């Protein structure tokens, strides 16, 4: 029985997780990065502190800190309960247990909230939502999308995914998306049609293995580059 979510949840990941999910290297530190649907991740806070150039975009950023914390707390225990009830669906390597996962998510949220107000003032957290990005063509070297596209395939149809990815490709020289599995641990049915459509447009794509796996089998990202 897979995890069931009625809506997209504010469940952020750490910078260390992003580095593994997207195979980020020292070379990527020189790039301008847009992280779409970033939610309450601590990626921006931690990487900015390390000298990276990151802008995060999410509709969640229309809310204040108290509202974001409340939404997070409303979904935290129900999600961890579902994780506990589906022990065969998870790989406990980076996270050692459901309890450790819960602790990590709380720490990530606290780190995000400590950075949130200042980051909004400097423009690092910007309100916006796919499939439209209010940035010029090729404005970023790298565009990332964590735990939104493909994961929520049951919530958003193939046209939404295609338009969103085309828009990400428009504003970024390279796009990386993780994971490629749905909430029920199946390869997203949207993946192949989107790869085929993008190939027609001259945008090649590849599936690249990464060193992060929490959902069992979710250890690949989609990479798209302009030729």
N, C-alpha and C positions, 0 to 999 in steps of 0.2 A: 504494500500500500504506500503510494508516494505522498509526499507533502502536498497539501492542498491549500492554496492561497486564493482568496476571493479578489484581492487587489494587489497592486505592487506595494511592497512593504519597505519601510525605511530601515534597511539592514545593511550597515556599511562595513567595508573591509579596510584593513590596514595597508600602509604603504608596503610593508614586507610581503603581504599577500599579492598586491598589485605587481610587484617586481617579479614574482613567480608566475602569476597568471598571464602576464604579458611579455615574459622573457626580457624585461627591461635591463639594459646594460649601461655601463659608464658612457658609451657613445650616445645613448638616448638622452643623457643629461644635457647635451648641447642643443636639444630640440625644443621647439615651442610645442606644448602639449595642450590639447583640449580633451577633457574627460567628460563625456556626455552621460546623462542620467546617473550622475555620480552619487546622489543621495548623501547620507551622513558618513561618508568615508573619511578616514584621516589621511588619505593619500595626499591631498593638496597641502594640508598643514605640515606633514612630515617632509615632503619633498621640497616645498618652498624653503623650509628651514635648512635643507641641504643644498640650496642654491639652484634648484630646478625651476623652470618656468612653466607653471601649470594654471590653467583656468578650468574650473568645474562649472557645469551647467546642469540645472535640474529645476523642475517646477516646485520642488519642495522648498527652494530658497525664497519663495514668496512668504513663508511662515517665519515667525520669530523662534528663538531658541526654546522657549517653554512649550510651544505647540509641537515642535519637532520631537522634543524629549517625550512628551505625552504620547504621541503616535508610536514612537519606538517602544515605550513601556507597554502599550496596549497589545503589541504583537509579539513581544519577546518571549514570554512564557509559553503562549500557544505554539509558537514555532519550535521551541526547544522540546516541548512535550511531544510534538510530532516526530522530531528527530529521535527522541528516546524510543518511540514506538516503532521505528523503522530501522533497526540497527544494521541490517544487511545492505542498506542503501548508501552507506557512508564509508569513507576511508579515513581512518584516524592516524594520520601521519603528521601533518602540520599542526592540526588540532588533535589533542590526545583523547578527548572525550566530549560528550555533549555539555558537560559542566564547564570544560575548558573553553569550548566554543562560546558559551554564554558569557563567560568572563571576558573573553576577547572582544565580543561585540559591545559590551558595556564600556570597556576601555576605549575602543574606537570611537564610540559615540561621545564620550567625555572629551577626548582629544579634539574631535571635530567641533564640538560646541565651544571649547576654549578658544578656538581659532576663528569661529564663524563670524562674529561681529566685525572684527578687524579685517577679515578676508573679504567681507561684503563691501566695506568701505574702500578697499584698494582694488575692487573689481575682480578678485579671484573667484568669488562665488556669484554666478550670474543666473538670473531666472530665465528659464527657457525650456522648451520641450520638443522632442522629435514629433513629426518628421521635418520640422523647419528649424534651421539654424541661422541666426541673424549675423553671419560673418561673411566677409568677402571670399571669393574663390581662392583656394590654396593659402588661406590665412595661417594655417598651422602645419608644422612638420609631421605631427603625429596626432591622431584622434583615437581615443580609447573608449570602449563601452563595456562596462562590467555588470554582469547579472541583471540585464534587462532584455535586450534583443535576444531572440531564440529561447531564452529561459522561459519567458512569458508568451510562448507561441499560442497557447490556448486563449489568451486574452487579446492578442493583437494579430490580425490576419497577415497574409503574405504581402499584400499591397502596402500595408503600413511598414512592414520590415523593409521591403524594397525601396520605398521612398525615403525611409530613414537612412538606409545605408548609402543610397545614391547621394543624399545630402551630406553625409559624413565624408564620402569620397570627394565631393565638390570642395569642401573647406579644408581638407587635409591631404597631404602628399602620401601619407600611409595611414591605414586604418587597421586596428586590431580589436577583435570582439571575442569575449569569453563570458560564459561557456557556450558550447554549441548544443548541449542537451536541454530538454524541457524539464519542468518540475517533476515529471514522472519518469525521468532518467532515459528518455528516448531521444535519439538524434532528431533535431527539429525538422519537421516536414517542410519548412520554408527554406532550408539551407540549399538544397540542390537547385530548385527553381531560381533562387536568387543568384547563385553562382553562374548558372547558364545565362541569365539575363544580363548580368554584368559583363560576362565574356563577350556577348554580342556587342556591347558598348565599348569594348576594348580595354576592360578592366580585369586583369587576371587575378585570381584568388588562389590561396593555398591553405591547407589545414596544417598547423604546426603544433607539435607536441610541446607541452610546458611542464614545469616542475611543480605544479600545484594540482591537487586533486582532493576535493571534499565530497561532492557528489560522486558516487562510484561510476567511473567511466568518463567523467568530465575532466579530461586532461589535454584538451586541444583548444587552440584559438583559431579564428579565421583571420587571415592577413590579406589585405588588398593594397596594391601599390599602383601608382600611375606608371605607365611605360614611357 
